[in-house]
């Protein structure tokens, strides 16, 4: 809540059902599944439990992507960033940041972001994030990167998107950022470095081309649930939902 207040959110007129949809996506598990899990048949309880778990995972992933986006915005104030996802379990890059040179005419760096919220993040990093980075380095996702790059550059005033893309040194400009939300029980020897062990071996490049961060809660699911409730309350407050 301190972060939300520090960003000085202003009262806004809600467009359509935007605020209601935001509040709904911050709620997990859904009330109807909780009811079925408590009072349904054995088959209904089993299905409801699965949906409850999935809804929590999707809510936490979506919420943490937004938290990570705010952190990236503060860390790279002059960068141009894709908006965070609004659909739960959305595919594609979790974040995409472009920084231009001092003249504002050429691309200085392209940062591809991966955001994960997990009780056991190490396995997720090695099986998911590292394989994604390897695919990017092989060129398997160059078309996706190019599409996002063009879309983002079109929003930048005073730059010719096609010229900037033609002139960028792809491998030299590309960087990776990994952000993780997890529990304090994942801390080892005072830090969380083991979670992203192998980052250099997978991504290569200079040290400055790789960044990683961890947001630790006493218990990650409970922590994100509390944060989701506070965000929902603030959305309702500033939009009169």
N, C-alpha and C positions, 0 to 999 in steps of 0.2 A: 504493500500500500504506500510505503514511503516513496518508492520509485514512481508510482502512478501520480502521486501528488506533486513530486518534484518536476514532472513533465508539464504541470500546470494545465490539465485538461479543462477546456472551456465548455460551457453549456451549449449544446448544439441541437438544432431542429432535426429530429430523426427523419430520414427519407424512407418512405414506405415502411417495411417491417425490418429494416436493417438492424436496429437495436434489439428487437425481439429475437431475430435469428441469431445474433451474437450471444445473447443470454442463453438461448436454447443449446447452442453448441458448447457452451461452457458447463452445461449440466450433464453429469454422468454419475452413476448409471441412470437410465430413463425410468420414470416412475412405473410405467406399465410392466417393465421387466422385473422390477423389484417386487411388484404385486404378484406376478406369476411365479417368481422364485419362492415366495412365501406360501402361496395358496394354490398353486397349480398342480397338475398331475406330475408324476415323475418325469415324463417326457417333456412336459412344458417347463418344469424346473431346470432340466438339463439344458434346454435350448436357451432359456432366459439367462442362466448363469454364463453361458458362452457369450451372449450378446452384451451382458453387463461388463464382462472383462474386456471385450473388444471396444465398447464405447468409452471406457476409461482410458485405454491405450490411445485411441484416436483423439480424445479430448486433450490428453496430456501432450501428445505430439504436436497438435495444432497450437496449444497454448505456449509451449516452449519455443516453437518457431518464432512466435511473435516476441517473446522475451529476448531471444537471440538477435532478432532483427533490431530491436531497440538498442541492445548492446553494440551491435555493429554500426548502427547509425551514430552512436556517441563516439566510437573508436575511429570512424572514418567520416568525419563531418562534411568533408568536401567531395565525398564519393557519390555516385549515382547508383541507386539500388532498386532492384525489383521489389514490388510490394510483397509482403508475406502472404502465404496461401490463406484462402478463406474456406476452402473445402477440406474436410477431414480426410486423412489418408490420401491426400493429393499426391500425384506423381510428379516427377521432374526434380529440378534442383531446389533445395530448401532455401537457398539465397544466392544472389548474383550481384556482385558489386563491381563497378567500373570506376577507376580513377584516371583522370586525364593528365597530360603534361602541364607544365606551368603556363603554356600558351593557350591551353584549353582546346587544342586542335587534334591531338593524337592521343591514343590510348596508352597510358603508362602501365597499368596493370589490370588484370581481370581476376577477381577472387570468386572461386566457386565454394559455396558453403554447404556443409552437411550438419544437420541438427538432430540429435537423438536424445530421447528421454527413456531411461531404462533402469530397472533394479539391478540388472547384470549387464552393464554396458560393454565390458571387454569383448564378450562373444559377439555382440551386435557390431562393434567396430570392425573386428577381424573378418566377419562373414558378410558384412554389408557395406560398410564405408570403404574399407580397403579395396574390395572388389569393384566398387563404383569408380574409385580413383584410378585403378588399373585400367578399367574400360575407357575412361577419359584419356589416359595417356596413350592408349592404343589407337585413339581416334574414333572409337565406336560411337561417341556421342557428339561428335563435332557438329552435326546438323542441328542438334538441340541447342548447343552453345551458340551457334551462329544465329539461330532464330531469336533466342533471348537477347543476344547482343544487339541485333538490328532493332528489335522492338524498344530496347532501353535507350539506345543512341538516338532514336527518333524523337525522344522527349528532351534531349539535351540541346539547348539553344546555341546557335552559332557553330555547329559542327556538321560536316558532311559525313553521314553514317557510312556510306559505301567507301569513300576514300579512307576513312579512319580504319575500317575493317581491312581494306586492301593493304594498308601500310603497317598494321600491327605485326610484331614478331610474336607469333602465337605461343611458342614454347617459352620464350623469355618473359612474356607478360602474365602468364597463367600462374595463379597461386591457389592454395587450398586453405580453408578455414574449417575446423571441426569443433563443434560445441556440444557439450554433453550435460544433461541433467541427471543426477543420480543421488544415492544416499550416502551419508557419512560413513556407513559401514564399508564402503568401497575404498576408503582412504588407507593407503599403505605407506608406512615409514614417513608419515606426515604429509603426504601429497597424493596426487592422482595420476602421476606420470605414467604408471604402468598401463592405464586405460588406453593411452595412445602410443604405447611402445610399438616401434616398427614404422612409425609415420615417415621417417626419413627414408627408410629402405623402400617403402612403397611409392612415395611421391617424388623422391629425389629433389633436385634443385637446391638452391641456397637455403640457409636457415630462415632468412626473412620471408621466403616464399611459403612457409608453413606456419600456421598459428592454431592453437588449440586452447580451449577453456572449459572449465567445469563449474556448474552451478550445483552446489551440494545442499541437500535438505537432510534433516534428521531421518526422515523416511520419504523417499521421492514421491510416492503416490499420494500420501497424506499431504505433503507439502504443496504439490501442484493442485490438489483438490481445494485446499485452503486459499491458494492464490486465485484459482478460478472463481471461487465464491466472492472474493474481494473485488476482482475485476468486474464480475457481473453486477455487483452492487454499485460500483462506480459508474458503469455504463447506464444503469437505471437512473442513477442520481443526475447525470448530466444530460440525459435525453428525455426525462420524464416518462419513462416506459411504465 
